[in-house]
Every structure is written in C-alpha cells, then in structure tokens.
C-alpha cells in the first residue's frame, strides 16, 4: 500500500457492539480508512501499538449538564454547575468520552425566548470551548403552541432531534395534558422525547411531612422521593407514549421496580428505551448519611436507593437488554463554594442545611467508562460487546448520530479508546485528584479501578495520553454534531401495528 496514513493502530482487540476480534486500524483525515487482521507494511506518520488491549469506539455520553443555567432541580439561584464546556469536555476525553450531549434549557420565566434563541445561546457557550465533540438536547418547560410549532425545524435547522420533559420539580414539570401535546408534536417532527419520571405530588406530600418532623438533612432528600414515585411516573409515561404511539427514553432509571415496568412495556413490542447511570449501579443511599453535610455530595434525583438488591436489579437490567444506554448525568456542584452544594446552608441558616435547597447532581463524565469497564467487563457482569452498546453505539443510534459516531467501521469518525492490556495497568484507588473536572469531589472516591483509557482519539487525533498523564487535545478542537431522527425509531410504523388498541381512534 503506497498511501501514507496519518495513524496505524496495531495489535489491538477491536470491540464493537456485535463482536470482538484481533486487528489493526488505519486512520486518514480524521476517519477510519481500513480495518484488517493485519496492516503490516502499510505506511503511516504514526504507529501505535495497542499491545493486545481492547480498542472500543469513543464514548458517547448522552446526558450531561454542562454550563447549564441554574440547576436541574429548578431552584431559582444565579449560578451554574461547576463545569462549563472547557472543563467538562476536558474531563470527558480523559475518561474516554469523545462526544457528549448537553441540554439547552427553555425557561418558563422567559416566554419570549424562542427555541432558536435557547439553542443559539447554548451554541455561544460551547463554540471554541470544547475538547470533545458535542450535541444538544432541548429541555421543554413551557410547551406553548408557538414553541411546539418550532419542533418542525429543530432537525433541519439545528440538528437537534431530542427533547427532555420533566414530570417533577415545580419550575420544570409538565402536566399530562402538556406532555401529550409535546410528545404528539415530537412524533410528527421525528423528535425523541426523554422523560424524567418521578411523581411530583408524591414528592410534594412527602416533603411537607418531612418538614413537619424537621427532617431536613441530606438523607431526607431520599426519604422524600420513594421508589414508588419513580415507578408510578414511569408507568404513566409509558402509558402516555403508548396512547400517542411515540417512542420515548426513560432517563436515569434508579429502581428495579421501574426496570420491571419498562421491560413489561418492551415485552408488548413498545419502543420504550431506558437509561441508567453508574451511581445507581454502584452507590446506595448510605452515602447520604455521612456526617458534617458530606452527604450533600450525593444528593441527586432520582435519589440513590437503599440496598445491594437495588443495585443488582439494575445490573440485571443491563444484562437482559432492558437498558439501552448508560449515561453519566454529569451535574457537578462544588462543596467549597457558597453557591455550590453549601447554598442550602447559607439560605436555610441551618448548620446541617435543608435538603430542599441542595443543588441536585453528581459529577461523573470522566468516570463513566472506567467504572463500567472495571465493575462490568472485568467482573464478568458485562461482555465487552454489551459495554460498547451501552456506552457508545446505542447512544449514537438513539440520538441520530450513527454511524458517524459510536462505530468502528470505514468512513466513521476515528473516535477510539485504547485500553491498557491485561497486566499493564496497576490497579489504583480512584481519587478526585486523578480527575480533570472542575469539581472538588467524586462520589466514587476510593473505588479500586482495574483499567483506564490509555489513549483517547477524537477524529484521528490523540486527545488523551494516560502514559503521559496528559490531555493532549486542544480546547476548541471539539465540533458540534448535527443529528438526525433516531436510528431506533425509523421503524415507528411497527409500533402502531403492534399496539392492542389499534382499532381505537387516535389524534395522530
């Protein structure tokens, strides 16, 4: 072969969503050019020996809160999470994630802002600031007829093919009536709805009762949001989707009871997709009981659940195919800043704070892949192929960026992760000092890591080199990814044919 390539990766175990095989990869002009059992004799400017380590597609994190105004909890504070696009994306590539999808958020108190305004503002924050590629979801909090009309141009004009809907938080929640209008319009526009499913009235009632008992510590956040609040809302979201024949994704599922309800819907042939996160696989609510307000570090919604059986139920959902993707739900707030997690102490005047005022969220964009690799692949809970599905390929398919992202095939972006081969990585305890986010803690402190991305490639360039312990990419190298209608929902007509209610009238 006379052509000189930019990079050859040799002696790897190439892992895709369907198979794993020994092979080499040739990269040219940011794309995968060729894959073969051996490319010996081919010329390249650089040759990287994977030494028998796994090569997986670059991670696609489908759920990150980056430079998002206020907090997902909807509290009206003049702050953002601690990671903007620069620090959040830097952290992403150091953990093997090459594409992240953040949230452009519509606000009810700004009804004059069009969805184009919201997306344009988020572009202003991201442009020239990202180390990794990125895309946007849209959060809908005020689905007026005027705003819903804009759904028709979200894909063609902005490359946005997904919207997030909340069933909880007073400032964000939509009524069932509003959800029906929103998902109906999404269906007609090829948009995938993502739903945060928790019953707002159960949470409101429990919160009032906790207040009467002066139970305001961080652990009481979990008390206020029982798993049944998620189960009921999950079941209701599935029913609303079924009645309108709309594919949906249930985000950050935390409880085995919700997994059961999702699997039942899937068993009926409904295109119901599900996401969970590492915190729900590895942590229990014991972390919320830590003294001296340390429990605030792990306040997130839905909350962490109480038992090992809860964790095992989610792992089972990963193994049996109920879950489509694993995202980080990265949402960092510092513990050493007055307008971070301690704002609940400042505004309540209580030394132990008030859980109702704690910004919800846990950092995790950098640790997502290494945690799932260590506690999934290397423990035998997940095959390497299933790991690739959950962390990259399925996310790219679900959100309309496949096969550009999430794949190792000729013509795809050369977004790759090379892992350390067996015996090359010395196990080490995870510490926050290892990470590259702008947060002063990790909820996973002390967990023993058995592997880590050795190299991260973004469009053919090495942007993370663990042997040098350095992010080698440049801020601004990350590009915006325009997305199409979900690869998964292109067979939506099959959904309409599968429902048992097909003889009833629907306003499609």
C-alpha positions as CSV (number, residue, x, y, z in Angstrom):
1,X,0.0,0.0,0.0
2,X,1.7,3.2,-1.2
3,X,-0.7,5.6,0.5
4,X,0.7,7.1,3.8
5,X,-1.8,7.2,6.5
6,X,-2.0,9.5,9.5
7,X,-2.1,6.8,12.1
8,X,-1.9,3.0,12.2
9,X,-3.1,1.3,15.4
10,X,-1.8,-2.3,15.5
11,X,-2.1,-5.4,17.7
12,X,-5.5,-4.5,19.2
13,X,-8.6,-6.4,20.2
14,X,-11.2,-4.4,18.3
15,X,-14.5,-4.4,20.2
16,X,-17.8,-3.4,18.5
17,X,-21.4,-3.7,19.6
18,X,-21.6,-7.1,17.9
19,X,-18.2,-8.7,18.0
20,X,-14.6,-8.6,19.2
21,X,-11.6,-9.6,17.1
22,X,-7.9,-9.0,16.8
23,X,-7.0,-6.4,14.2
24,X,-5.4,-3.2,13.0
25,X,-6.9,0.1,12.1
26,X,-5.8,2.7,9.6
27,X,-6.8,6.4,10.1
28,X,-6.7,9.1,7.5
29,X,-8.2,12.6,7.5
30,X,-9.9,12.0,10.8
31,X,-11.8,8.9,9.5
32,X,-11.4,5.2,9.9
33,X,-10.0,4.2,6.5
34,X,-9.5,0.4,6.9
35,X,-9.8,-2.4,9.4
36,X,-8.0,-5.7,8.9
37,X,-6.4,-8.6,10.8
38,X,-3.1,-7.1,9.9
39,X,-2.0,-3.9,8.1
40,X,1.7,-4.9,8.2
41,X,3.6,-3.0,5.6
42,X,1.3,0.0,5.4
43,X,2.9,3.4,5.8
44,X,1.8,5.9,8.4
45,X,3.1,9.0,10.1
46,X,2.5,7.4,13.5
47,X,2.1,3.8,14.6
48,X,0.6,3.0,17.9
49,X,0.9,-0.5,19.4
50,X,-2.2,-1.4,21.4
51,X,-0.2,-4.4,22.8
52,X,-3.2,-6.6,22.9
53,X,-5.5,-4.1,24.6
54,X,-9.1,-3.5,23.7
55,X,-10.0,-0.8,21.2
56,X,-13.5,0.5,21.6
57,X,-15.4,3.3,20.0
58,X,-15.1,6.6,21.7
59,X,-17.7,7.0,24.4
60,X,-20.9,8.9,23.7
61,X,-22.4,10.3,26.9
62,X,-26.0,11.1,26.1
63,X,-26.8,13.0,29.3
64,X,-24.6,15.8,30.7
65,X,-25.4,19.1,32.4
66,X,-22.7,21.4,31.1
67,X,-22.8,25.2,31.6
68,X,-26.5,24.9,32.3
69,X,-28.1,27.9,34.0
70,X,-29.4,27.2,37.5
71,X,-29.8,23.6,38.5
72,X,-31.9,20.7,37.1
73,X,-33.8,20.9,40.4
74,X,-35.3,24.1,39.2
75,X,-34.2,26.3,42.2
76,X,-34.0,29.9,41.2
77,X,-30.4,30.7,42.0
78,X,-27.9,32.8,40.0
79,X,-25.4,30.0,39.4
80,X,-24.4,27.3,37.1
81,X,-22.9,23.9,37.8
82,X,-19.1,24.0,38.2
83,X,-18.2,22.6,34.8
84,X,-18.5,24.7,31.6
85,X,-17.7,23.3,28.2
86,X,-14.0,23.7,28.7
87,X,-13.5,21.8,31.9
88,X,-16.4,19.4,31.3
89,X,-15.1,18.3,27.9
90,X,-11.5,18.1,29.1
91,X,-12.7,15.7,31.8
92,X,-14.7,13.8,29.1
93,X,-11.7,12.9,26.9
94,X,-9.6,11.9,29.9
95,X,-12.2,9.3,30.6
96,X,-12.6,8.1,27.0
97,X,-15.7,10.1,26.1
98,X,-15.4,11.7,22.7
99,X,-19.0,13.1,22.2
100,X,-21.3,14.5,24.9
101,X,-24.8,15.8,24.6
102,X,-25.7,18.7,26.9
103,X,-29.0,20.5,27.5
104,X,-30.2,23.8,26.1
105,X,-32.9,24.8,28.6
106,X,-36.1,26.7,27.9
107,X,-37.2,28.7,30.9
108,X,-40.8,29.3,31.8
109,X,-40.0,32.8,33.1
110,X,-38.7,33.8,29.6
111,X,-41.7,33.1,27.4
112,X,-40.5,35.5,24.7
113,X,-37.4,33.3,24.1
114,X,-37.9,31.2,21.0
115,X,-36.4,27.7,20.9
116,X,-34.0,29.1,18.3
117,X,-32.9,31.7,21.0
118,X,-32.3,28.9,23.5
119,X,-30.3,26.8,21.1
120,X,-28.3,29.9,19.9
121,X,-27.4,30.8,23.5
122,X,-26.1,27.4,24.2
123,X,-24.0,27.5,21.0
124,X,-22.5,30.7,22.2
125,X,-21.4,28.9,25.4
126,X,-20.0,25.9,23.5
127,X,-18.3,27.3,20.4
128,X,-14.5,27.1,20.5
129,X,-14.6,25.9,24.1
130,X,-14.8,22.1,23.9
131,X,-12.1,19.4,23.8
132,X,-14.6,16.8,22.6
133,X,-17.4,16.8,20.0
134,X,-20.8,17.8,21.3
135,X,-24.5,18.0,20.6
136,X,-27.6,19.4,22.3
137,X,-30.9,18.2,23.7
138,X,-33.6,20.7,24.3
139,X,-35.4,20.9,27.7
140,X,-39.0,21.9,27.3
141,X,-40.7,23.6,30.3
142,X,-43.3,25.8,28.6
143,X,-44.8,24.0,25.6
144,X,-47.0,26.7,24.2
145,X,-48.4,26.2,20.7
146,X,-45.9,28.8,19.4
147,X,-42.9,26.9,20.9
148,X,-44.2,23.5,19.8
149,X,-44.6,24.7,16.3
150,X,-40.8,25.2,16.2
151,X,-40.3,21.4,16.6
152,X,-40.8,21.2,12.9
153,X,-37.5,22.8,12.2
154,X,-35.4,21.5,15.1
155,X,-33.7,18.8,13.0
156,X,-33.5,20.6,9.6
157,X,-32.2,24.0,11.0
158,X,-30.4,23.0,14.2
159,X,-29.6,19.3,14.1
160,X,-31.5,18.8,17.4
161,X,-33.5,15.6,17.5
162,X,-34.4,15.1,21.1
163,X,-36.3,16.9,23.8
164,X,-36.3,16.4,27.6
165,X,-39.6,16.5,29.6
166,X,-39.8,16.6,33.4
167,X,-42.6,15.1,35.4
168,X,-41.3,16.6,38.7
169,X,-39.8,19.9,40.0
170,X,-42.3,22.7,40.3
171,X,-40.5,25.0,37.9
172,X,-40.0,22.4,35.3
173,X,-42.7,19.8,35.4
174,X,-45.3,19.4,32.7
175,X,-48.8,18.1,33.3
176,X,-50.0,15.0,31.5
177,X,-52.0,17.3,29.2
178,X,-48.8,19.2,28.3
179,X,-46.9,16.0,27.9
180,X,-49.4,14.7,25.4
181,X,-49.2,17.9,23.3
182,X,-45.4,17.8,23.5
183,X,-44.9,14.2,22.5
184,X,-47.5,14.3,19.9
185,X,-45.7,17.2,18.2
186,X,-42.4,15.3,18.7
187,X,-43.8,12.3,17.0
188,X,-44.8,14.3,13.9
189,X,-41.4,16.0,13.8
190,X,-39.2,12.9,14.2
191,X,-38.1,14.1,17.7
192,X,-37.3,11.6,20.5
193,X,-38.7,12.6,23.9
194,X,-36.6,11.9,27.0
195,X,-38.6,11.8,30.3
196,X,-37.5,12.3,33.9
197,X,-40.2,10.2,35.5
198,X,-41.0,10.9,39.2
199,X,-44.4,11.7,40.6
200,X,-44.4,15.4,41.7
201,X,-47.4,15.1,44.0
202,X,-46.0,12.1,46.0
203,X,-42.7,14.1,46.4
204,X,-44.6,17.3,47.4
205,X,-46.7,15.4,50.0
206,X,-43.7,13.5,51.5
207,X,-41.7,16.8,51.6
208,X,-44.3,18.5,53.6
209,X,-44.5,15.7,56.1
210,X,-40.7,15.7,56.4
211,X,-40.7,19.4,57.1
212,X,-43.2,18.9,59.9
213,X,-40.8,16.5,61.5
214,X,-37.8,18.8,60.9
215,X,-36.1,16.2,58.8
216,X,-34.1,18.4,56.6
217,X,-30.7,16.6,56.4
218,X,-29.3,15.4,53.1
219,X,-30.6,11.8,53.7
220,X,-34.1,13.2,53.9
221,X,-33.9,14.0,50.2
222,X,-34.0,10.3,49.5
223,X,-36.8,9.9,52.1
224,X,-38.9,12.4,50.1
225,X,-38.6,10.5,46.8
226,X,-39.6,6.9,47.4
227,X,-39.0,4.4,44.6
228,X,-42.8,4.2,44.1
229,X,-42.7,7.8,43.0
230,X,-40.5,6.7,40.1
231,X,-42.5,3.5,39.5
232,X,-45.8,5.4,39.1
233,X,-44.4,8.1,36.9
234,X,-42.5,5.5,34.8
235,X,-45.7,3.5,34.2
236,X,-47.7,6.7,33.4
237,X,-45.0,7.9,31.0
238,X,-45.2,4.6,29.2
239,X,-49.0,4.8,29.0
240,X,-48.9,8.3,27.6
241,X,-46.3,7.2,25.0
242,X,-48.4,4.2,24.1
243,X,-51.6,6.1,23.7
244,X,-49.8,8.5,21.3
245,X,-47.6,5.8,19.6
246,X,-44.5,7.8,20.5
247,X,-41.1,6.2,21.2
248,X,-39.6,7.5,24.5
249,X,-36.5,7.2,26.6
250,X,-36.8,7.0,30.4
251,X,-33.7,8.7,31.8
252,X,-31.6,7.9,34.8
253,X,-33.7,5.0,36.0
254,X,-32.8,4.2,39.6
255,X,-35.0,1.4,40.8
256,X,-35.6,-2.3,39.9
257,X,-39.4,-1.6,40.1
258,X,-39.1,0.8,37.2
259,X,-37.0,-1.7,35.3
260,X,-39.8,-4.2,35.6
261,X,-42.4,-1.8,34.3
262,X,-40.1,-0.8,31.4
263,X,-39.4,-4.4,30.5
264,X,-43.2,-5.2,30.5
265,X,-43.7,-2.3,28.0
266,X,-40.9,-3.6,25.9
267,X,-42.4,-7.1,26.0
268,X,-45.5,-5.7,24.4
269,X,-43.5,-4.5,21.5
270,X,-43.4,-0.9,22.5
271,X,-40.3,1.2,21.6
272,X,-39.6,2.2,25.2
273,X,-35.9,2.9,25.8
274,X,-34.1,3.2,29.2
275,X,-31.0,4.8,30.6
276,X,-29.3,4.4,33.9
277,X,-26.1,5.8,35.4
278,X,-23.0,4.5,37.3
279,X,-24.2,6.0,40.6
280,X,-27.3,3.8,40.6
281,X,-25.2,0.7,39.8
282,X,-22.5,1.3,42.5
283,X,-23.8,3.5,45.3
284,X,-26.5,3.2,47.9
285,X,-28.2,5.9,49.9
286,X,-25.8,5.2,52.8
287,X,-23.6,7.9,51.2
288,X,-26.3,10.5,52.0
289,X,-26.0,9.7,55.8
290,X,-22.4,10.9,56.0
291,X,-21.9,13.5,58.8
292,X,-20.9,17.1,58.6
293,X,-23.0,17.7,55.5
294,X,-20.8,15.3,53.5
295,X,-24.0,13.5,52.4
296,X,-24.9,16.5,50.2
297,X,-22.2,15.3,47.7
298,X,-24.5,12.5,46.6
299,X,-27.9,14.3,46.5
300,X,-29.3,13.7,43.0
301,X,-32.7,12.9,41.6
302,X,-33.9,10.3,41.5
303,X,-32.0,9.5,44.7
304,X,-29.7,6.7,45.4
305,X,-31.5,3.6,46.6
306,X,-31.1,1.7,49.9
307,X,-29.9,-1.8,49.2
308,X,-27.5,-4.0,47.3
309,X,-30.6,-5.7,45.8
310,X,-31.5,-2.4,44.2
311,X,-28.1,-2.2,42.6
312,X,-28.3,-5.9,41.5
313,X,-31.7,-5.2,39.9
314,X,-30.2,-2.6,37.7
315,X,-27.2,-4.7,36.7
316,X,-29.7,-7.4,35.7
317,X,-31.5,-4.8,33.5
318,X,-28.1,-4.1,31.8
319,X,-27.5,-7.8,31.2
320,X,-31.0,-8.7,29.9
321,X,-31.3,-5.8,27.5
322,X,-33.8,-3.6,29.3
323,X,-31.4,-0.7,29.4
324,X,-30.5,0.9,26.1
325,X,-27.7,3.2,27.3
326,X,-25.6,4.2,30.3
327,X,-25.0,7.9,30.7
328,X,-23.3,9.9,33.5
329,X,-26.0,12.5,34.2
330,X,-22.9,14.6,35.0
331,X,-24.1,17.6,37.0
332,X,-21.3,18.9,39.3
333,X,-21.6,21.4,42.1
334,X,-18.6,22.2,44.4
335,X,-18.6,21.7,48.1
336,X,-16.2,24.6,48.7
337,X,-18.2,27.3,47.1
338,X,-21.1,29.2,48.8
339,X,-23.2,28.9,45.6
340,X,-22.4,25.2,45.2
341,X,-23.8,22.5,47.4
342,X,-23.4,24.7,50.6
343,X,-26.0,27.1,49.3
344,X,-28.5,25.1,51.3
345,X,-26.7,26.0,54.5
346,X,-26.4,29.7,53.5
347,X,-30.1,30.1,52.5
348,X,-31.6,28.0,55.3
349,X,-29.4,29.4,58.1
350,X,-29.1,25.8,59.4
351,X,-25.7,24.2,60.1
352,X,-27.0,21.0,58.5
353,X,-28.6,22.7,55.6
354,X,-32.0,22.0,54.1
355,X,-32.2,19.2,51.5
356,X,-34.8,21.1,49.5
357,X,-32.2,23.7,48.7
358,X,-29.3,21.4,47.8
359,X,-28.5,21.6,44.1
360,X,-29.1,18.1,42.7
361,X,-26.3,16.4,40.9
362,X,-23.2,14.2,40.9
363,X,-20.1,14.6,38.7
364,X,-19.3,11.6,36.5
365,X,-18.4,12.4,32.9
366,X,-14.8,11.2,33.3
367,X,-15.5,8.1,35.4
368,X,-18.5,6.7,33.5
369,X,-16.5,4.4,31.1
370,X,-13.7,3.3,33.5
371,X,-16.3,2.4,36.2
372,X,-18.4,0.4,33.8
373,X,-15.3,-1.3,32.4
374,X,-14.0,-2.1,35.8
375,X,-17.2,-3.2,37.5
376,X,-18.9,-4.5,34.4
377,X,-16.5,-6.0,31.9
378,X,-13.7,-7.0,34.3
379,X,-16.1,-8.6,36.8
380,X,-17.8,-10.6,34.1
381,X,-21.1,-8.8,34.6
382,X,-21.0,-7.5,31.0
383,X,-19.4,-8.7,27.8
384,X,-17.2,-6.2,26.0
385,X,-19.7,-6.1,23.2
386,X,-22.5,-5.1,25.7
387,X,-20.2,-2.5,27.2
388,X,-19.8,-0.9,23.7
389,X,-23.5,-1.0,23.1
390,X,-24.3,0.7,26.4
391,X,-21.6,3.4,26.4
392,X,-21.3,4.3,22.8
393,X,-23.1,2.6,19.9
394,X,-26.7,2.6,21.3
395,X,-26.3,6.2,22.3
396,X,-25.2,7.2,18.8
397,X,-28.1,5.3,17.3
398,X,-30.7,6.5,19.8
399,X,-29.8,10.2,19.2
400,X,-29.3,10.1,15.4
401,X,-25.5,10.3,15.0
402,X,-24.8,6.8,13.9
403,X,-22.6,5.6,12.1
404,X,-20.6,8.9,12.3
405,X,-20.3,8.2,16.0
406,X,-20.3,5.1,18.1
407,X,-18.9,2.7,15.5
408,X,-15.6,1.2,14.2
409,X,-16.3,0.9,10.5
410,X,-14.6,2.5,7.5
411,X,-15.9,6.0,6.9
412,X,-16.8,6.6,10.6
413,X,-15.1,9.3,12.6
414,X,-11.9,7.9,14.1
415,X,-13.1,8.3,17.7
416,X,-11.5,5.5,19.6
417,X,-10.4,4.4,23.0
418,X,-7.4,2.1,23.6
419,X,-7.5,0.4,26.9
420,X,-4.5,-1.0,28.8
421,X,-3.7,-4.6,28.0
422,X,-4.0,-7.2,30.8
423,X,-1.2,-6.7,33.3
424,X,-0.2,-3.3,32.1
425,X,-2.4,-1.2,34.4
426,X,-1.6,-1.2,38.1
427,X,-4.9,-1.1,40.0
428,X,-5.4,2.1,41.9
429,X,-7.9,3.7,44.2
430,X,-10.0,6.4,42.5
431,X,-9.3,9.9,43.9
432,X,-10.6,13.2,42.8
433,X,-7.0,14.4,42.3
434,X,-6.9,12.0,39.3
435,X,-9.8,13.7,37.5
436,X,-10.0,16.8,35.2
437,X,-13.4,18.2,36.0
438,X,-13.9,21.5,37.9
439,X,-15.4,19.8,40.9
440,X,-13.8,19.3,44.3
441,X,-15.0,15.7,44.9
442,X,-16.0,12.5,43.2
443,X,-18.8,10.4,44.6
444,X,-16.8,7.3,43.7
445,X,-13.8,8.2,45.9
446,X,-11.9,5.1,47.0
447,X,-13.2,2.6,44.5
448,X,-10.5,0.4,43.1
449,X,-10.1,0.9,39.3
450,X,-8.8,-2.0,37.3
451,X,-8.3,-0.2,34.0
452,X,-8.5,3.3,32.4
453,X,-8.4,4.6,28.9
454,X,-4.8,4.6,27.8
455,X,-5.4,6.7,24.7
456,X,-8.4,8.6,23.5
457,X,-8.7,9.5,19.8
458,X,-11.1,12.2,18.5
459,X,-11.4,12.3,14.8
460,X,-8.0,10.6,14.5
461,X,-6.1,12.9,16.9
462,X,-4.8,11.6,20.3
463,X,-6.6,13.9,22.8
464,X,-5.7,11.9,26.0
465,X,-2.5,10.0,26.7
466,X,-2.5,8.3,30.0
467,X,1.1,7.3,29.8
468,X,1.9,11.0,29.8
469,X,-1.0,11.7,32.2
470,X,-2.0,14.5,29.9
471,X,-4.9,15.8,27.9
472,X,-3.1,16.3,24.6
473,X,-6.0,17.7,22.7
474,X,-6.8,21.4,22.3
475,X,-9.7,23.5,23.5
476,X,-11.9,24.3,20.5
477,X,-11.0,21.1,18.6
478,X,-14.4,19.7,19.5
479,X,-17.1,20.2,16.9
480,X,-20.9,20.5,17.0
481,X,-22.6,17.3,15.8
482,X,-25.8,17.8,13.8
483,X,-28.2,14.9,14.5
484,X,-31.0,13.2,12.5
485,X,-34.1,11.3,13.7
486,X,-33.2,8.4,16.0
487,X,-31.9,5.3,14.2
488,X,-34.0,3.2,16.5
489,X,-37.3,5.0,15.8
490,X,-37.2,4.7,12.0
491,X,-39.4,1.7,12.3
492,X,-42.1,3.6,14.1
493,X,-44.9,2.2,11.9
494,X,-44.3,-1.2,13.5
495,X,-45.2,0.4,16.9
496,X,-48.6,1.4,15.6
497,X,-49.2,-2.0,14.2
498,X,-48.2,-3.7,17.5
499,X,-50.5,-1.9,19.9
500,X,-53.6,-3.8,21.0
501,X,-55.6,-0.5,20.8
502,X,-55.0,0.0,17.1
503,X,-58.8,-0.2,16.4
504,X,-59.4,2.9,18.6
505,X,-59.3,6.4,17.3
506,X,-56.1,8.5,17.9
507,X,-55.3,12.1,17.0
508,X,-52.2,11.2,15.0
